[in-house]
Amino acid sequence: MISPLAHVDPAAKIGKDVTIYPFAFIDKDVEIDDNCTIYPYASLMPGTRLGNNCRVFQGAIVAAEPQDFRYKGDDSLCVVGNNVTIREQSIINRSIHAGGATTIGDDTFIMAKTHIGHDSVIAGRSVIGNGATIAGDCHLGQCVILSSNAVLHEGSRVGEWAMIKGGCRIAGNVPPYIIVAHNPVAYFGVNAYVMRKHGFTDDDIDNIAKAYRNVYQSGISVFNALRRIEADIDPSPIRDAITGFIRSNDLKIVAVPLDTAD
């Protein structure tokens, strides 16, 4: 159902069984796949690519023009996967680069008044809390929880299954499987409750906790913590995810005391 009171540009591509409510705005160069719902006053701007079974609520803006002085008006994208919910008054900016994309992965739930900046990537199955703000060029792994009013500064990276507590300000890299909280940001333990609910075993949780005791609670350098992790914990995808994330970010992770960072 497409309301005659909605603005739908003739060049927009609309899939099957899409519902567009009155006063929604669908611009040119927009593609909406099947079974989506666009609520009143939502706006899909040029460059929107919306997957199947998505819902965009009142006042949300997808593929808004980037808030970055480097953007020169080039055509770019905001690619949203399948089964994504974008709640009221959220804003997602498209890329600043010609042909580039801001990307929201499948099964992500974006709560009200969220802002996601240009060229950021949310890998999927994540929850972005009310009022959270994600600056440009951030990367969130699978199954991240970003609690209400958390802030990610430009270029920050968050590993899979990490949880960032409400109001926390992140200017750096949050490794996988942990909880961080407070300002300045501090290590708050392993995200065990959520992970157990999704199939992680007690052995998995124990190994993760052991790894992060070396990183955050032993008083040694991150470099030496990685050596201990690889000596003490049997090889596994989980161990590799931890060590790989830390190494890929040049050993620079949040909540590490400055005198033990190197």
C-alpha positions in Angstrom: 0.0 0.0 0.0 1.4 3.4 -1.0 -0.6 6.3 0.2 -1.4 9.0 -2.4 -0.4 11.5 0.3 3.2 10.2 0.4 5.8 11.7 -1.9 7.4 8.9 -4.0 9.7 10.0 -6.7 8.9 8.2 -10.0 12.5 7.0 -10.3 12.4 5.2 -6.9 12.4 1.4 -7.1 9.8 -0.1 -4.8 9.6 -3.9 -4.1 6.6 -6.1 -3.4 4.2 -5.6 -0.5 5.8 -2.4 0.6 3.7 -0.1 2.8 4.3 3.7 2.6 2.2 5.8 4.9 0.9 9.3 4.3 3.6 12.1 4.4 6.5 9.8 4.0 9.2 11.1 1.6 10.9 8.8 -0.9 13.4 10.6 -3.1 15.0 9.6 -6.4 17.8 7.0 -6.4 16.1 5.1 -3.6 15.6 1.3 -3.7 13.3 -0.4 -1.3 13.1 -4.2 -1.2 10.1 -6.4 -0.4 7.8 -6.2 2.7 9.2 -2.9 4.1 7.1 -0.4 6.0 7.8 3.4 5.8 5.9 5.3 8.5 4.6 8.9 8.2 7.2 11.7 8.0 10.1 9.2 7.5 12.5 10.3 4.7 14.6 8.1 2.4 17.0 10.3 0.6 19.1 9.7 -2.6 21.4 6.7 -2.2 19.2 4.7 0.1 19.3 0.9 -0.4 16.8 -0.7 1.9 16.7 -4.5 2.3 13.7 -6.8 2.9 11.4 -6.6 5.9 12.7 -3.3 7.2 10.8 -0.7 9.1 11.6 3.0 9.1 9.6 5.0 11.8 8.3 8.5 12.0 10.8 11.3 11.5 13.7 9.0 10.7 16.1 10.0 7.8 18.0 7.5 5.9 21.0 8.5 3.6 21.0 12.1 4.9 23.6 14.3 3.4 26.8 13.9 5.4 27.7 16.5 8.1 31.3 16.7 6.9 33.1 19.6 5.1 34.9 17.0 3.0 31.7 16.0 1.3 31.4 17.7 -2.1 28.1 16.4 -3.3 29.2 13.2 -4.9 26.7 10.4 -5.3 27.1 7.9 -2.5 25.1 5.3 -0.6 23.5 4.2 2.6 23.1 0.5 2.4 20.7 -1.1 5.0 20.4 -4.9 5.2 17.4 -7.1 5.9 15.2 -7.1 8.9 16.5 -3.7 10.1 14.4 -1.5 12.4 15.1 2.3 12.4 13.1 4.0 15.1 11.8 7.6 15.4 13.9 10.6 14.5 17.1 8.6 13.9 19.5 10.0 11.2 21.9 7.9 9.1 24.3 9.8 6.9 25.4 8.4 3.5 29.1 8.2 2.6 31.3 11.3 1.9 33.0 9.4 -1.0 31.8 9.0 -4.5 30.4 5.4 -4.7 31.1 4.8 -1.0 28.6 3.6 1.5 27.5 3.7 5.1 26.4 0.2 5.9 23.9 -1.2 8.4 23.9 -5.0 8.6 21.1 -7.5 8.8 18.9 -7.7 12.0 20.1 -4.5 13.5 17.7 -2.6 15.8 18.3 1.2 15.8 16.4 2.9 18.6 15.0 6.5 18.6 17.1 9.6 18.1 20.2 7.7 17.1 22.8 9.3 14.8 25.1 7.2 12.6 27.7 9.2 10.7 29.1 8.8 7.2 31.0 5.7 6.1 30.4 3.8 9.4 29.8 0.1 9.3 27.5 -1.9 11.7 28.1 -5.5 10.8 24.7 -6.7 11.9 22.6 -8.2 14.7 23.4 -5.2 16.8 21.3 -3.0 19.1 21.9 0.8 19.0 20.2 2.4 22.1 18.1 5.6 22.3 20.1 8.7 21.6 23.4 7.0 20.8 25.7 8.8 18.5 28.2 7.1 16.1 30.6 9.4 14.3 32.0 8.9 10.8 34.2 6.0 9.9 33.3 3.8 12.9 33.1 0.1 12.6 31.0 -2.2 14.9 31.3 -5.9 14.7 28.5 -8.4 14.9 26.2 -8.5 17.9 27.3 -5.2 19.6 25.1 -3.5 22.1 25.5 0.3 22.3 23.4 1.5 25.3 21.4 4.7 25.4 23.3 8.0 24.9 26.7 6.3 24.3 29.1 8.2 22.1 31.5 6.8 19.6 34.1 9.3 18.3 35.3 9.2 14.7 37.2 6.2 13.6 36.4 4.1 16.7 36.2 0.3 16.3 34.1 -2.1 18.5 34.6 -5.8 18.4 31.9 -8.4 18.2 29.7 -9.1 21.2 30.9 -6.0 23.0 28.6 -4.0 25.2 29.1 -0.2 25.8 27.2 1.1 28.8 24.9 4.1 28.6 26.5 7.5 28.4 30.0 6.1 27.8 32.3 8.1 25.5 34.5 6.0 23.3 37.5 7.5 21.5 39.4 4.4 20.4 39.0 0.6 20.0 36.8 -1.7 22.2 37.9 -5.3 21.9 35.4 -8.1 21.5 33.3 -9.8 24.2 33.7 -7.2 26.9 31.6 -4.6 28.7 33.0 -1.1 29.1 31.4 1.6 31.3 32.0 5.0 33.0 33.8 8.1 31.9 36.7 7.9 31.5 36.0 4.5 30.0 36.8 1.4 32.1 36.8 -2.3 31.6 33.7 -3.7 33.3 34.1 -7.5 32.7 33.0 -10.0 30.1 29.6 -9.8 28.4 28.8 -13.2 29.8 25.1 -13.0 30.4 24.3 -12.0 26.8 26.8 -14.5 25.3 25.5 -17.4 27.4 22.0 -16.7 26.1 23.3 -17.1 22.6 25.2 -20.3 22.9 28.6 -19.5 24.3 29.8 -22.2 26.7 31.2 -21.8 30.2 34.6 -22.8 28.8 34.3 -20.0 26.2 33.4 -17.5 28.9 36.3 -18.7 31.1 38.8 -18.4 28.3 37.6 -14.9 27.5 37.8 -13.8 31.1 41.3 -15.3 31.4 42.5 -13.4 28.3 41.2 -10.1 29.6 42.7 -10.6 33.0 46.0 -10.5 31.2 45.1 -7.4 29.3 43.4 -5.3 31.9 44.2 -6.7 35.4 47.8 -8.0 35.3 49.6 -4.7 35.1 51.7 -5.8 32.2 52.0 -4.3 28.7 49.4 -5.2 26.0 52.2 -6.7 24.0 53.1 -9.1 26.8 49.5 -9.7 27.6 49.1 -11.1 24.0 52.1 -13.4 24.5 50.5 -14.7 27.7 47.1 -15.3 26.1 48.7 -17.3 23.3 50.8 -19.3 25.8 48.0 -20.0 28.3 44.8 -20.4 26.2 44.4 -23.1 23.5 43.9 -21.9 19.9 40.3 -21.2 19.0 38.2 -18.7 16.9 37.5 -16.8 20.2 41.1 -16.5 21.1 42.0 -15.5 17.6 39.2 -12.9 17.6 40.7 -11.2 20.7 44.3 -11.3 19.7 43.5 -10.4 16.0 41.5 -7.4 17.0 44.1 -6.0 19.3 46.9 -6.6 16.8 45.0 -5.1 13.9 44.6 -1.9 15.9 48.3 -1.6 16.8 47.7 -2.7 20.4 45.7 0.5 21.0 42.5 -0.4 22.9 40.4 1.6 25.4 40.7 1.4 29.2 44.4 0.4 29.2 46.5 2.4 31.6 48.9 4.6 29.7 52.0 3.1 31.4 51.0 -0.4 30.2 49.7 0.4 26.7 52.9 -0.5 24.8 
